[in-house]
Structures are given as C-alpha cells and as structure tokens.
Amino acid sequence: MKNGVKDVISKKEAGAASNYSVPAIDKALDVLELLGDSASGMSLTGISDGLGRTKQELFRVLVCLTERGYLVRDENQHYRLSTKLFEIGSQHASTQNLIARATPHMERLVSLLGQSCHLNIVVQNKMLVIARVECDADIMLTVRVGATFELHVRNSGLMGLAMQPDHFRKQYWKQAGLAKREVAVHEDKMSQYREEGIAEAESPVVIGVRDCAAPISGSGSSLLGVLCVSNINRVGEIPEPYNIAQEVVSCARVISAEFGPVESQELLKEK
C-alpha cells in the first residue's frame, strides 16, 4: 500500500515539474549543451538534426543566444560557444576567493623568477585562465585572462586533467575524439605529472617556451586550480641558480595551504 502511495506521489511530482517547463528556455539550454560537446561548432542544420527539432523553432533561439553573446557565428555560418559562460563561472564567489588568496603569492613568485605567471581553473571540459601577474621585463609572455582551451592541448591543461578522478578523464576522452594511441600517450604523461606534482615540458603552442604547471588543491585534495609559468629565455640573461619548477610547486603549495593543511610529501623527484 505504501509503495502504491509513493508511486502516485512521484507521478504527481513529475507532472508538476513538467507543468513548469518553459519551452524557449528548454531549447536554449539544449543548444548550449549540444554545442558544449562540439569543438568546431555546428550549422543550423546540424543543431536541428542533433536535437531533433525543426530549423524554424531553433532559428530565433540561436539569434537570441548570439545577440546576448553566448554564441558566436563564423563565416561558414557555424555556431559555437563563446567564452561568456566561462566568464560567468569565473565570477563565482569561490573563484574570486581563489584569485584573492593566490594573487599575493603569485606576485612574489613573479618577482623572484622575473617571469609572468597565470592561474587556471577547470570549467566543464576546458581550462579557463582566471588571473595573471606580469613581470616588469620589457619583453615577456602573458596569457589573456578569459582565454579557454581544451585540457589536452597544453601542459597546464594536462596537469589539471591529471588531477581529475578516473570517471572524469574517461568521459573527457570520449568527447575529445582522439585515437586510443594518443590517449595512452597523454595518460602516461599525466601519470608522471601526478607522481612528480609538476608538469614541466616544452610548450606545445609556442616555440622556445617551457611550461611549468603545478596543481593548487583544496581540502580533501580537490583541485582548485593550476598555477603556470611559461618560461622564456631572453638573450643576454644569465640563468638563475634556482629551479623554476621547484619555485612554482612551492608557490602552489603555499596557495593550497590557504585553503587547508597540505600534506608533507616530496613533490619533485631528484633530477
């Protein structure tokens, strides 16, 4: 009898929920979620086919989302997500708290190294740059705040992906569309990053630049962000005696300590 009552209540709740559905909002959210899995964007026809809706009922939704800045339409008439959702996410209180606590430590790191640094967070399946501190050199490398990129295309992104749970990584590789061989190479690299606590490698996007990226952890070892220094060598400069990677790890650990105790462990192997 009790089970029968529960079934009736659940059906009523489901009916009530459907009564509050807003078709236009449903369509807009469907579009955003669909395009979130498409790195290259989609045409109106592709979106229509993907959602099982007519072009006529989606056209006005796409126009509205584009005018509000959530979508970008390219010269091929393909729609893709803009960075607006990521920018909204970066305004979250927890993100602002991370920036506020990390910035003084980042400033000291920049002063010590003479190199700019930036702070990233994982948002959905991408990395978002939320803060940067520039050095006072005449020539420097900086990354635009608000820039986003896929996790597997840069060293800091791989560091962020390496610190995610297994189920997150498996789901990420499904949507990334890479061959199994490529995924295996990335997983081997990330295993090393997790073990050493640092992603130190030549930049895959800028020639002559070496990235050093370290994770910032909260309580329970949850990933809060990734601190990165992209090191450039200027002609005539004498390399400093300290190790850049060690300083980046040290800074990341100090920032992590702002959010909870940091376990005492060796993060870098002897080289």
C-alpha positions as CSV (number, residue, x, y, z in Angstrom):
1,M,0.0,0.0,0.0
2,K,2.8,2.4,0.9
3,N,4.6,1.7,-2.3
4,G,1.5,2.5,-4.2
5,V,1.1,5.8,-2.5
6,K,4.8,6.6,-3.2
7,D,4.2,5.8,-6.9
8,V,1.2,8.1,-7.1
9,I,3.1,10.9,-5.4
10,S,6.1,10.5,-7.7
11,K,3.9,10.7,-10.7
12,K,2.2,13.8,-9.4
13,E,5.6,15.4,-8.7
14,A,6.8,14.5,-12.2
15,G,3.7,16.0,-13.7
16,A,4.1,19.2,-11.6
17,A,7.7,19.5,-12.8
18,S,6.7,19.2,-16.4
19,N,4.0,21.8,-15.9
20,Y,6.7,24.4,-15.0
21,S,8.7,23.7,-18.2
22,V,9.5,26.7,-20.3
23,P,9.9,25.6,-23.9
24,A,12.1,28.6,-25.0
25,I,14.4,28.1,-22.1
26,D,14.5,24.3,-22.7
27,K,15.5,24.9,-26.3
28,A,18.2,27.4,-25.4
29,L,19.7,25.0,-22.8
30,D,19.6,22.1,-25.3
31,V,21.5,24.2,-27.8
32,L,24.2,25.2,-25.2
33,E,24.6,21.7,-24.0
34,L,24.9,20.3,-27.6
35,L,27.4,22.9,-28.6
36,G,29.4,22.3,-25.4
37,D,30.4,19.0,-26.9
38,S,31.3,20.4,-30.3
39,A,34.8,21.9,-30.5
40,S,34.4,23.1,-34.1
41,G,30.8,24.4,-33.9
42,M,27.7,23.3,-35.8
43,S,25.4,24.6,-38.5
44,L,21.7,25.3,-38.0
45,T,21.0,22.0,-39.9
46,G,23.5,20.1,-37.6
47,I,21.9,21.6,-34.5
48,S,18.4,20.8,-35.8
49,D,19.4,17.2,-36.5
50,G,21.2,16.8,-33.2
51,L,18.3,18.0,-31.2
52,G,15.5,16.5,-33.3
53,R,13.9,19.9,-33.6
54,T,13.0,21.9,-36.7
55,K,15.1,24.8,-38.0
56,Q,12.2,27.2,-37.7
57,E,11.8,26.6,-33.9
58,L,15.6,26.9,-33.3
59,F,16.4,29.9,-35.5
60,R,15.1,32.5,-33.1
61,V,16.8,30.8,-30.2
62,L,20.1,30.9,-32.0
63,V,19.7,34.6,-32.9
64,C,18.9,35.5,-29.3
65,L,21.8,33.5,-27.9
66,T,24.2,35.1,-30.4
67,E,22.9,38.6,-29.7
68,R,23.4,38.0,-25.9
69,G,26.9,36.9,-26.5
70,Y,26.6,33.2,-25.6
71,L,27.2,32.0,-29.2
72,V,29.5,33.1,-32.0
73,R,28.6,32.6,-35.6
74,D,31.6,32.2,-38.0
75,E,31.9,32.9,-41.8
76,N,30.7,29.3,-42.5
77,Q,27.5,30.0,-40.6
78,H,28.6,27.6,-37.9
79,Y,27.6,28.3,-34.3
80,R,29.9,27.7,-31.3
81,L,30.0,28.7,-27.7
82,S,31.6,32.0,-26.8
83,T,33.6,32.4,-23.6
84,K,30.7,34.1,-21.8
85,L,29.6,31.0,-19.8
86,F,33.2,30.6,-18.7
87,E,33.4,34.3,-17.8
88,I,30.2,34.0,-15.7
89,G,31.7,31.0,-14.0
90,S,34.9,32.9,-13.2
91,Q,32.8,35.5,-11.3
92,H,31.6,32.8,-8.8
93,A,32.5,33.7,-5.2
94,S,34.8,30.7,-4.8
95,T,36.7,31.7,-7.9
96,Q,37.1,35.2,-6.7
97,N,38.3,33.9,-3.3
98,L,40.9,31.8,-5.1
99,I,42.1,34.8,-7.1
100,A,42.3,37.0,-4.0
101,R,44.3,34.5,-2.0
102,A,46.6,33.4,-4.8
103,T,47.5,36.8,-6.1
104,P,49.9,37.9,-3.4
105,H,51.8,34.6,-3.7
106,M,51.8,34.9,-7.5
107,E,53.3,38.4,-7.2
108,R,56.1,37.2,-5.1
109,L,56.8,34.3,-7.5
110,V,56.9,36.7,-10.5
111,S,59.3,39.0,-8.5
112,L,61.6,36.0,-7.8
113,L,61.6,34.5,-11.2
114,G,61.4,37.5,-13.5
115,Q,58.7,35.6,-15.5
116,S,55.0,36.2,-15.7
117,C,52.6,33.6,-14.4
118,H,48.9,32.8,-14.7
119,L,46.2,30.9,-12.8
120,N,43.7,28.5,-14.5
121,I,40.7,26.5,-13.4
122,V,38.8,23.6,-15.0
123,V,35.4,24.6,-16.1
124,Q,33.4,21.7,-17.7
125,N,35.8,20.2,-20.2
126,K,38.1,23.2,-20.7
127,M,40.7,25.2,-18.9
128,L,39.9,28.9,-18.2
129,V,42.5,31.5,-17.4
130,I,41.2,33.5,-14.4
131,A,44.2,35.6,-13.4
132,R,47.7,36.6,-14.3
133,V,50.6,38.6,-12.9
134,E,53.0,40.2,-15.3
135,C,56.7,40.6,-14.6
136,D,58.3,44.1,-15.1
137,A,60.6,43.0,-18.0
138,D,60.4,44.8,-21.3
139,I,59.8,41.5,-23.1
140,M,57.5,39.0,-21.5
141,L,55.0,36.3,-22.3
142,T,51.4,36.7,-20.9
143,V,48.2,34.8,-21.4
144,R,44.9,36.6,-21.8
145,V,42.5,36.3,-18.8
146,G,39.3,34.7,-20.1
147,A,41.2,32.5,-22.6
148,T,39.9,28.9,-22.8
149,F,41.4,25.8,-24.3
150,E,40.9,22.1,-24.3
151,L,42.6,20.3,-21.5
152,H,44.8,18.0,-23.6
153,V,46.3,20.7,-25.8
154,R,48.5,22.4,-23.3
155,N,50.7,21.3,-20.4
156,S,48.7,23.2,-17.7
157,G,45.5,21.6,-19.1
158,L,47.1,18.1,-18.9
159,M,48.1,18.9,-15.3
160,G,44.5,19.9,-14.5
161,L,43.2,16.8,-16.2
162,A,45.7,14.6,-14.4
163,M,44.3,15.6,-11.1
164,Q,40.7,14.8,-12.0
165,P,39.0,11.5,-11.0
166,D,39.1,8.5,-13.3
167,H,35.4,8.9,-14.4
168,F,36.0,12.5,-15.4
169,R,39.0,11.6,-17.5
170,K,37.2,8.7,-19.2
171,Q,34.3,10.9,-20.1
172,Y,36.7,13.6,-21.3
173,W,38.5,11.2,-23.7
174,K,35.1,10.1,-25.1
175,Q,34.2,13.6,-26.2
176,A,37.8,14.6,-27.2
177,G,37.7,12.2,-30.3
178,L,41.4,11.2,-30.0
179,A,42.7,7.8,-31.1
180,K,43.4,5.3,-28.4
181,R,47.2,5.6,-29.0
182,E,47.1,9.3,-28.4
183,V,45.0,8.9,-25.3
184,A,47.5,6.4,-24.0
185,V,50.4,8.8,-24.6
186,H,48.6,11.5,-22.7
187,E,47.7,9.2,-19.8
188,D,51.4,8.1,-19.4
189,K,52.4,11.8,-19.3
190,M,49.7,12.6,-16.8
191,S,50.7,9.7,-14.6
192,Q,54.2,11.2,-14.4
193,Y,52.7,14.6,-13.7
194,R,50.7,13.2,-10.8
195,E,53.7,11.4,-9.3
196,E,56.0,14.4,-9.6
197,G,53.4,17.1,-8.8
198,I,54.6,19.2,-11.7
199,A,54.1,19.4,-15.4
200,E,57.4,20.6,-16.8
201,A,57.7,20.4,-20.6
202,E,58.2,22.4,-23.8
203,S,55.2,24.4,-24.8
204,P,53.1,22.7,-27.5
205,V,51.9,26.1,-28.8
206,V,54.8,28.5,-28.5
207,I,58.3,27.6,-29.8
208,G,61.1,28.2,-27.4
209,V,58.9,28.4,-24.3
210,R,59.0,25.9,-21.4
211,D,55.9,25.4,-19.2
212,C,55.9,24.7,-15.5
213,A,52.4,24.0,-14.1
214,A,51.5,22.8,-10.6
215,P,48.2,22.0,-9.0
216,I,46.5,24.0,-6.3
217,S,44.5,21.8,-4.0
218,G,41.7,22.4,-1.5
219,S,40.6,20.3,1.4
220,G,40.3,16.7,0.6
221,S,42.9,17.1,-2.3
222,S,40.2,18.5,-4.6
223,L,41.7,20.5,-7.4
224,L,41.1,24.3,-7.1
225,G,43.3,25.5,-9.9
226,V,46.6,25.2,-11.8
227,L,49.4,27.7,-11.4
228,C,51.6,28.0,-14.6
229,V,54.8,29.8,-15.5
230,S,55.7,29.8,-19.2
231,N,59.4,30.5,-19.1
232,I,61.1,32.4,-21.9
233,N,64.8,32.8,-22.3
234,R,65.9,36.4,-23.1
235,V,69.2,36.9,-25.0
236,G,72.0,38.1,-22.7
237,E,70.3,36.9,-19.5
238,I,72.2,34.6,-17.2
239,P,70.1,31.7,-15.8
240,E,69.3,32.0,-12.1
241,P,70.6,29.3,-9.8
242,Y,67.2,28.2,-8.5
243,N,65.0,25.7,-10.2
244,I,61.9,27.3,-11.7
245,A,59.8,24.2,-11.4
246,Q,60.6,23.9,-7.7
247,E,59.6,27.5,-7.1
248,V,56.3,27.0,-9.0
249,V,55.5,23.9,-6.9
250,S,56.4,25.8,-3.7
251,C,54.1,28.7,-4.6
252,A,51.3,26.3,-5.5
253,R,51.6,24.6,-2.1
254,V,51.6,27.9,-0.3
255,I,48.4,28.9,-2.1
256,S,46.9,25.4,-1.3
257,A,47.7,26.0,2.4
258,E,45.4,29.0,2.3
259,F,42.5,26.5,1.9
260,G,43.6,23.7,4.3
261,P,46.5,21.7,5.5
262,V,48.9,20.5,2.9
263,E,50.4,17.0,3.3
264,S,54.1,16.9,3.8
265,Q,55.5,15.0,0.8
266,E,58.2,15.2,-1.8
267,L,56.6,16.6,-5.0
268,L,59.6,16.7,-7.2
269,K,61.9,13.8,-7.9
270,E,65.6,14.2,-7.7
271,K,66.8,15.0,-11.2
